[in-house]
Amino acid sequence: MDDFLSTPDSFRATRPAYKKAAASPGAESGADSEPSSAGEALSQITELAAISANMFTKSDNAAMVSELRAAIREEILEVRRDLTALEQRVSELENENLQAIQHSQAADHATARQGSVLLDLSRQVEDLDNR
């Protein structure tokens, strides 16, 4: 039991020191001595149980990873929805832009045609004036 409850020297420096009850008269003193009373042993066991109850376990880790994955998955779905909406809007804008370009080209062509017709009419009026 001493081997199980004892701590290697390399870990003693990193662990917080726990307060121990004063040794009862007639009890052996020393680092490797057993607890002097059943109450002290029960207190140490209770302390260990409280410490182990608060420790992070594999199931806690798995639950945390699962929650993290679910959150990331939800965020990715939201980003995909946003991208789909943006893609639709860009597509609509491209179609409207294409229609505007086609309309502008048609208007340019009509303006150029009207210019040539106006020039022809102007020449005809000048010819009629000269006669």
N, CA and C atoms as an extended XYZ file, in Angstrom:
393
Properties=species:S:1:pos:R:3:atomname:S:1:resname:S:1:resid:I:1 pbc="F F F"
N         0.822       -1.182        0.000 N   MET     1
C         0.000        0.000        0.000 CA  MET     1
C         0.865        1.243        0.000 C   MET     1
N         2.017        1.201        0.684 N   ASP     2
C         2.909        2.352        0.721 CA  ASP     2
C         3.410        2.689       -0.670 C   ASP     2
N         3.702        1.657       -1.480 N   ASP     3
C         4.187        1.895       -2.835 CA  ASP     3
C         3.118        2.596       -3.667 C   ASP     3
N         1.881        2.247       -3.464 N   PHE     4
C         0.782        2.835       -4.226 CA  PHE     4
C         0.559        4.292       -3.845 C   PHE     4
N         0.608        4.597       -2.558 N   LEU     5
C         0.330        5.946       -2.087 CA  LEU     5
C         1.543        6.860       -2.109 C   LEU     5
N         2.735        6.300       -2.195 N   SER     6
C         3.927        7.142       -2.176 CA  SER     6
C         4.111        7.813       -3.543 C   SER     6
N         4.781        8.952       -3.535 N   THR     7
C         5.009        9.728       -4.753 CA  THR     7
C         6.497        9.743       -5.048 C   THR     7
N         6.895        9.499       -6.321 N   PRO     8
C         8.311        9.573       -6.663 CA  PRO     8
C         8.837       10.990       -6.411 C   PRO     8
N        10.140       11.087       -6.149 N   ASP     9
C        10.759       12.373       -5.839 CA  ASP     9
C        10.608       13.379       -6.970 C   ASP     9
N        10.570       12.910       -8.213 N   SER    10
C        10.472       13.837       -9.343 CA  SER    10
C         9.118       14.540       -9.381 C   SER    10
N         8.082       13.939       -8.816 N   PHE    11
C         6.757       14.548       -8.812 CA  PHE    11
C         6.496       15.386       -7.569 C   PHE    11
N         7.251       15.201       -6.547 N   ARG    12
C         7.018       15.933       -5.299 CA  ARG    12
C         7.230       17.429       -5.482 C   ARG    12
N         8.161       17.808       -6.352 N   ALA    13
C         8.436       19.226       -6.550 CA  ALA    13
C         7.289       19.912       -7.290 C   ALA    13
N         6.535       19.172       -8.111 N   THR    14
C         5.475       19.789       -8.901 CA  THR    14
C         4.124       19.734       -8.216 C   THR    14
N         3.956       18.873       -7.244 N   ARG    15
C         2.679       18.756       -6.532 CA  ARG    15
C         2.604       19.766       -5.420 C   ARG    15
N         1.418       20.302       -5.155 N   PRO    16
C         1.285       21.189       -4.004 CA  PRO    16
C         1.427       20.390       -2.715 C   PRO    16
N         2.002       20.992       -1.712 N   ALA    17
C         2.174       20.311       -0.433 CA  ALA    17
C         0.861       20.355        0.328 C   ALA    17
N         0.448       19.239        0.867 N   TYR    18
C        -0.777       19.170        1.656 CA  TYR    18
C        -0.413       19.290        3.124 C   TYR    18
N        -1.295       19.906        3.852 N   LYS    19
C        -1.059       20.018        5.288 CA  LYS    19
C        -1.323       18.670        5.920 C   LYS    19
N        -0.467       18.305        6.791 N   LYS    20
C        -0.648       17.038        7.492 CA  LYS    20
C        -0.909       17.345        8.957 C   LYS    20
N        -1.665       16.474        9.558 N   ALA    21
C        -1.950       16.637       10.988 CA  ALA    21
C        -0.682       16.368       11.774 C   ALA    21
N        -0.582       16.974       12.922 N   ALA    22
C         0.582       16.766       13.775 CA  ALA    22
C         0.631       15.305       14.211 C   ALA    22
N         1.846       14.791       14.291 N   ALA    23
C         2.008       13.383       14.683 CA  ALA    23
C         1.570       13.205       16.128 C   ALA    23
N         0.876       12.116       16.346 N   SER    24
C         0.425       11.837       17.710 CA  SER    24
C         1.603       11.335       18.529 C   SER    24
N         1.542       11.481       19.838 N   PRO    25
C         2.661       11.015       20.655 CA  PRO    25
C         2.883        9.520       20.480 C   PRO    25
N         4.089        9.145       20.354 N   GLY    26
C         4.451        7.740       20.239 CA  GLY    26
C         4.435        7.249       18.813 C   GLY    26
N         4.026        8.093       17.875 N   ALA    27
C         3.995        7.681       16.469 CA  ALA    27
C         5.362        7.898       15.860 C   ALA    27
N         5.678        7.081       14.887 N   GLU    28
C         6.961        7.218       14.220 CA  GLU    28
C         6.930        8.451       13.338 C   GLU    28
N         8.042        9.140       13.284 N   SER    29
C         8.116       10.301       12.396 CA  SER    29
C         8.993        9.929       11.217 C   SER    29
N         8.677       10.464       10.060 N   GLY    30
C         9.455       10.171        8.851 CA  GLY    30
C         8.565       10.265        7.642 C   GLY    30
N         9.184       10.400        6.471 N   ALA    31
C         8.438       10.581        5.232 CA  ALA    31
C         7.727        9.319        4.812 C   ALA    31
N         8.286        8.138        5.108 N   ASP    32
C         7.704        6.891        4.635 CA  ASP    32
C         6.817        6.219        5.671 C   ASP    32
N         6.532        6.896        6.783 N   SER    33
C         5.719        6.242        7.802 CA  SER    33
C         4.264        6.254        7.384 C   SER    33
N         3.511        5.295        7.862 N   GLU    34
C         2.089        5.180        7.548 CA  GLU    34
C         1.326        6.219        8.350 C   GLU    34
N         0.102        6.539        7.939 N   PRO    35
C        -0.691        7.500        8.694 CA  PRO    35
C        -0.851        7.025       10.126 C   PRO    35
N        -0.874        8.000       11.038 N   SER    36
C        -0.896        7.656       12.453 CA  SER    36
C        -2.270        7.220       12.941 C   SER    36
N        -3.323        7.557       12.219 N   SER    37
C        -4.646        7.148       12.667 CA  SER    37
C        -5.520        6.831       11.470 C   SER    37
N        -6.584        6.138       11.758 N   ALA    38
C        -7.528        5.778       10.698 CA  ALA    38
C        -8.218        7.024       10.161 C   ALA    38
N        -8.424        8.020       10.999 N   GLY    39
C        -9.054        9.271       10.570 CA  GLY    39
C        -8.198       10.012        9.556 C   GLY    39
N        -6.893       10.007        9.802 N   GLU    40
C        -5.982       10.674        8.867 CA  GLU    40
C        -5.953        9.925        7.536 C   GLU    40
N        -5.932        8.615        7.579 N   ALA    41
C        -5.952        7.811        6.359 CA  ALA    41
C        -7.242        8.055        5.590 C   ALA    41
N        -8.360        8.119        6.305 N   LEU    42
C        -9.642        8.387        5.662 CA  LEU    42
C        -9.638        9.783        5.044 C   LEU    42
N        -9.034       10.732        5.724 N   SER    43
C        -8.934       12.095        5.211 CA  SER    43
C        -8.118       12.124        3.923 C   SER    43
N        -7.001       11.389        3.905 N   GLN    44
C        -6.164       11.334        2.710 CA  GLN    44
C        -6.903       10.648        1.564 C   GLN    44
N        -7.622        9.603        1.857 N   ILE    45
C        -8.390        8.897        0.825 CA  ILE    45
C        -9.480        9.814        0.277 C   ILE    45
N       -10.125       10.558        1.157 N   THR    46
C       -11.160       11.500        0.726 CA  THR    46
C       -10.561       12.579       -0.154 C   THR    46
N        -9.377       13.064        0.230 N   GLU    47
C        -8.673       14.059       -0.578 CA  GLU    47
C        -8.353       13.506       -1.955 C   GLU    47
N        -7.834       12.288       -1.993 N   LEU    48
C        -7.505       11.653       -3.273 CA  LEU    48
C        -8.748       11.441       -4.120 C   LEU    48
N        -9.835       11.053       -3.489 N   ALA    49
C       -11.082       10.854       -4.220 CA  ALA    49
C       -11.579       12.174       -4.800 C   ALA    49
N       -11.465       13.260       -4.025 N   ALA    50
C       -11.887       14.574       -4.519 CA  ALA    50
C       -11.007       15.018       -5.682 C   ALA    50
N        -9.718       14.778       -5.570 N   ILE    51
C        -8.793       15.143       -6.641 CA  ILE    51
C        -9.090       14.326       -7.891 C   ILE    51
N        -9.289       13.026       -7.734 N   SER    52
C        -9.544       12.177       -8.891 CA  SER    52
C       -10.903       12.485       -9.509 C   SER    52
N       -11.879       12.935       -8.707 N   ALA    53
C       -13.190       13.280       -9.252 CA  ALA    53
C       -13.101       14.522      -10.131 C   ALA    53
N       -12.156       15.402       -9.852 N   ASN    54
C       -12.008       16.629      -10.632 CA  ASN    54
C       -11.042       16.492      -11.796 C   ASN    54
N       -10.445       15.330      -11.960 N   MET    55
C        -9.471       15.147      -13.037 CA  MET    55
C       -10.173       15.014      -14.376 C   MET    55
N        -9.489       15.420      -15.419 N   PHE    56
C        -9.973       15.343      -16.794 CA  PHE    56
C        -9.818       13.906      -17.278 C   PHE    56
N       -10.897       13.296      -17.762 N   THR    57
C       -10.851       11.899      -18.182 CA  THR    57
C       -10.939       11.790      -19.700 C   THR    57
N       -10.741       10.582      -20.195 N   LYS    58
C       -10.844       10.339      -21.630 CA  LYS    58
C       -12.253       10.613      -22.118 C   LYS    58
N       -13.247       10.263      -21.335 N   SER    59
C       -14.625       10.520      -21.748 CA  SER    59
C       -14.907       12.023      -21.803 C   SER    59
N       -14.313       12.780      -20.867 N   ASP    60
C       -14.444       14.243      -20.922 CA  ASP    60
C       -13.805       14.770      -22.200 C   ASP    60
N       -12.631       14.253      -22.514 N   ASN    61
C       -11.928       14.664      -23.725 CA  ASN    61
C       -12.742       14.313      -24.967 C   ASN    61
N       -13.289       13.106      -25.006 N   ALA    62
C       -14.090       12.686      -26.155 CA  ALA    62
C       -15.330       13.563      -26.295 C   ALA    62
N       -15.969       13.885      -25.182 N   ALA    63
C       -17.153       14.745      -25.227 CA  ALA    63
C       -16.790       16.133      -25.724 C   ALA    63
N       -15.666       16.658      -25.249 N   MET    64
C       -15.230       17.986      -25.667 CA  MET    64
C       -14.906       17.998      -27.161 C   MET    64
N       -14.217       16.976      -27.630 N   VAL    65
C       -13.880       16.883      -29.051 CA  VAL    65
C       -15.154       16.764      -29.880 C   VAL    65
N       -16.099       15.979      -29.401 N   SER    66
C       -17.372       15.813      -30.101 CA  SER    66
C       -18.124       17.137      -30.189 C   SER    66
N       -18.173       17.873      -29.098 N   GLU    67
C       -18.837       19.181      -29.101 CA  GLU    67
C       -18.127       20.146      -30.033 C   GLU    67
N       -16.802       20.108      -30.017 N   LEU    68
C       -16.021       20.986      -30.877 CA  LEU    68
C       -16.271       20.652      -32.345 C   LEU    68
N       -16.288       19.375      -32.672 N   ARG    69
C       -16.564       18.966      -34.049 CA  ARG    69
C       -17.952       19.397      -34.486 C   ARG    69
N       -18.939       19.238      -33.613 N   ALA    70
C       -20.304       19.643      -33.951 CA  ALA    70
C       -20.376       21.151      -34.187 C   ALA    70
N       -19.690       21.916      -33.351 N   ALA    71
C       -19.680       23.370      -33.513 CA  ALA    71
C       -18.997       23.764      -34.819 C   ALA    71
N       -17.878       23.136      -35.116 N   ILE    72
C       -17.158       23.429      -36.355 CA  ILE    72
C       -17.995       23.026      -37.557 C   ILE    72
N       -18.640       21.866      -37.478 N   ARG    73
C       -19.496       21.396      -38.568 CA  ARG    73
C       -20.628       22.396      -38.825 C   ARG    73
N       -21.242       22.904      -37.766 N   GLU    74
C       -22.323       23.886      -37.895 CA  GLU    74
C       -21.807       25.178      -38.526 C   GLU    74
N       -20.619       25.623      -38.104 N   GLU    75
C       -20.030       26.835      -38.673 CA  GLU    75
C       -19.731       26.636      -40.159 C   GLU    75
N       -19.233       25.469      -40.524 N   ILE    76
C       -18.932       25.185      -41.929 CA  ILE    76
C       -20.215       25.186      -42.746 C   ILE    76
N       -21.291       24.591      -42.209 N   LEU    77
C       -22.571       24.599      -42.917 CA  LEU    77
C       -23.082       26.026      -43.104 C   LEU    77
N       -22.922       26.846      -42.092 N   GLU    78
C       -23.345       28.244      -42.191 CA  GLU    78
C       -22.536       28.982      -43.259 C   GLU    78
N       -21.232       28.747      -43.295 N   VAL    79
C       -20.383       29.375      -44.307 CA  VAL    79
C       -20.786       28.890      -45.698 C   VAL    79
N       -21.101       27.607      -45.827 N   ARG    80
C       -21.540       27.079      -47.129 CA  ARG    80
C       -22.852       27.727      -47.556 C   ARG    80
N       -23.786       27.902      -46.616 N   ARG    81
C       -25.048       28.564      -46.947 CA  ARG    81
C       -24.787       29.997      -47.416 C   ARG    81
N       -23.904       30.683      -46.717 N   ASP    82
C       -23.568       32.051      -47.106 CA  ASP    82
C       -22.927       32.077      -48.490 C   ASP    82
N       -22.019       31.143      -48.747 N   LEU    83
C       -21.371       31.087      -50.055 CA  LEU    83
C       -22.370       30.784      -51.164 C   LEU    83
N       -23.319       29.907      -50.893 N   THR    84
C       -24.351       29.586      -51.883 CA  THR    84
C       -25.191       30.814      -52.181 C   THR    84
N       -25.571       31.545      -51.142 N   ALA    85
C       -26.360       32.768      -51.338 CA  ALA    85
C       -25.554       33.797      -52.120 C   ALA    85
N       -24.275       33.944      -51.778 N   LEU    86
C       -23.423       34.892      -52.503 CA  LEU    86
C       -23.229       34.468      -53.963 C   LEU    86
N       -23.093       33.177      -54.185 N   GLU    87
C       -22.926       32.672      -55.546 CA  GLU    87
C       -24.177       32.986      -56.370 C   GLU    87
N       -25.345       32.826      -55.767 N   GLN    88
C       -26.588       33.116      -56.465 CA  GLN    88
C       -26.681       34.613      -56.793 C   GLN    88
N       -26.324       35.445      -55.820 N   ARG    89
C       -26.372       36.894      -56.055 CA  ARG    89
C       -25.384       37.316      -57.134 C   ARG    89
N       -24.183       36.766      -57.118 N   VAL    90
C       -23.178       37.086      -58.134 CA  VAL    90
C       -23.662       36.638      -59.503 C   VAL    90
N       -24.270       35.467      -59.568 N   SER    91
C       -24.795       34.965      -60.831 CA  SER    91
C       -25.883       35.895      -61.370 C   SER    91
N       -26.787       36.340      -60.500 N   GLU    92
C       -27.829       37.273      -60.914 CA  GLU    92
C       -27.220       38.586      -61.401 C   GLU    92
N       -26.216       39.087      -60.678 N   LEU    93
C       -25.559       40.329      -61.086 CA  LEU    93
C       -24.847       40.175      -62.428 C   LEU    93
N       -24.228       39.027      -62.660 N   GLU    94
C       -23.556       38.787      -63.939 CA  GLU    94
C       -24.568       38.770      -65.072 C   GLU    94
N       -25.726       38.122      -64.826 N   ASN    95
C       -26.771       38.089      -65.857 CA  ASN    95
C       -27.290       39.502      -66.138 C   ASN    95
N       -27.541       40.282      -65.099 N   GLU    96
C       -28.006       41.655      -65.277 CA  GLU    96
C       -26.952       42.494      -65.998 C   GLU    96
N       -25.681       42.280      -65.667 N   ASN    97
C       -24.594       42.996      -66.320 CA  ASN    97
C       -24.535       42.639      -67.806 C   ASN    97
N       -24.702       41.363      -68.129 N   LEU    98
C       -24.695       40.922      -69.522 CA  LEU    98
C       -25.842       41.567      -70.284 C   LEU    98
N       -27.017       41.609      -69.672 N   GLN    99
C       -28.164       42.245      -70.317 CA  GLN    99
C       -27.911       43.739      -70.516 C   GLN    99
N       -27.307       44.390      -69.524 N   ALA   100
C       -26.995       45.820      -69.643 CA  ALA   100
C       -25.978       46.063      -70.753 C   ALA   100
N       -24.994       45.203      -70.878 N   ILE   101
C       -23.993       45.338      -71.943 CA  ILE   101
C       -24.652       45.161      -73.300 C   ILE   101
N       -25.511       44.155      -73.419 N   GLN   102
C       -26.205       43.923      -74.688 CA  GLN   102
C       -27.100       45.121      -75.041 C   GLN   102
N       -27.789       45.651      -74.029 N   HIS   103
C       -28.639       46.812      -74.265 CA  HIS   103
C       -27.796       48.017      -74.667 C   HIS   103
N       -26.681       48.219      -74.017 N   SER   104
C       -25.782       49.327      -74.332 CA  SER   104
C       -25.226       49.194      -75.745 C   SER   104
N       -24.854       47.983      -76.147 N   GLN   105
C       -24.339       47.762      -77.491 CA  GLN   105
C       -25.420       48.039      -78.534 C   GLN   105
N       -26.635       47.613      -78.228 N   ALA   106
C       -27.747       47.884      -79.149 CA  ALA   106
C       -27.996       49.378      -79.256 C   ALA   106
N       -27.928       50.087      -78.111 N   ALA   107
C       -28.119       51.540      -78.134 CA  ALA   107
C       -26.989       52.214      -78.898 C   ALA   107
N       -25.758       51.762      -78.743 N   ASP   108
C       -24.621       52.319      -79.480 CA  ASP   108
C       -24.796       52.099      -80.979 C   ASP   108
N       -25.231       50.897      -81.343 N   HIS   109
C       -25.450       50.576      -82.756 CA  HIS   109
C       -26.553       51.465      -83.327 C   HIS   109
N       -27.648       51.632      -82.567 N   ALA   110
C       -28.753       52.479      -83.032 CA  ALA   110
C       -28.299       53.927      -83.146 C   ALA   110
N       -27.508       54.413      -82.218 N   THR   111
C       -27.003       55.783      -82.257 CA  THR   111
C       -26.101       55.973      -83.469 C   THR   111
N       -25.234       55.012      -83.724 N   ALA   112
C       -24.344       55.104      -84.888 CA  ALA   112
C       -25.166       55.097      -86.174 C   ALA   112
N       -26.175       54.289      -86.240 N   ARG   113
C       -27.055       54.219      -87.419 CA  ARG   113
C       -27.796       55.539      -87.593 C   ARG   113
N       -28.311       56.075      -86.494 N   GLN   114
C       -29.013       57.362      -86.566 CA  GLN   114
C       -28.058       58.472      -87.022 C   GLN   114
N       -26.815       58.388      -86.594 N   GLY   115
C       -25.815       59.381      -87.015 CA  GLY   115
C       -25.593       59.332      -88.507 C   GLY   115
N       -25.490       58.131      -89.062 N   SER   116
C       -25.269       58.013      -90.505 CA  SER   116
C       -26.511       58.456      -91.272 C   SER   116
N       -27.722       58.128      -90.749 N   VAL   117
C       -28.968       58.576      -91.384 CA  VAL   117
C       -29.055       60.096      -91.336 C   VAL   117
N       -28.704       60.694      -90.201 N   LEU   118
C       -28.717       62.148      -90.061 CA  LEU   118
C       -27.738       62.797      -91.034 C   LEU   118
N       -26.576       62.209      -91.210 N   LEU   119
C       -25.582       62.731      -92.146 CA  LEU   119
C       -26.124       62.675      -93.575 C   LEU   119
N       -26.780       61.547      -93.928 N   ASP   120
C       -27.379       61.410      -95.262 CA  ASP   120
C       -28.469       62.453      -95.469 C   ASP   120
N       -29.314       62.641      -94.476 N   LEU   121
C       -30.384       63.634      -94.578 CA  LEU   121
C       -29.811       65.045      -94.693 C   LEU   121
N       -28.771       65.315      -93.936 N   SER   122
C       -28.121       66.618      -93.996 CA  SER   122
C       -27.571       66.881      -95.395 C   SER   122
N       -26.962       65.884      -96.015 N   ARG   123
C       -26.433       66.021      -97.378 CA  ARG   123
C       -27.570       66.246      -98.387 C   ARG   123
N       -28.656       65.519      -98.174 N   GLN   124
C       -29.790       65.678      -99.084 CA  GLN   124
C       -30.393       67.089      -98.978 C   GLN   124
N       -30.500       67.604      -97.742 N   VAL   125
C       -31.031       68.959      -97.545 CA  VAL   125
C       -30.101       69.976      -98.205 C   VAL   125
N       -28.803       69.786      -98.070 N   GLU   126
C       -27.827       70.692      -98.662 CA  GLU   126
C       -27.921       70.629     -100.195 C   GLU   126
N       -28.101       69.408     -100.728 N   ASP   127
C       -28.243       69.226     -102.175 CA  ASP   127
C       -29.499       69.931     -102.672 C   ASP   127
N       -30.596       69.808     -101.910 N   LEU   128
C       -31.836       70.447     -102.309 CA  LEU   128
C       -31.703       71.978     -102.247 C   LEU   128
N       -30.998       72.477     -101.256 N   ASP   129
C       -30.779       73.915     -101.146 CA  ASP   129
C       -29.940       74.425     -102.330 C   ASP   129
N       -28.977       73.619     -102.755 N   ASN   130
C       -28.101       74.028     -103.848 CA  ASN   130
C       -28.855       74.001     -105.180 C   ASN   130
N       -29.883       73.272     -105.344 N   ARG   131
C       -30.614       73.205     -106.600 CA  ARG   131
C       -31.542       74.340     -106.620 C   ARG   131
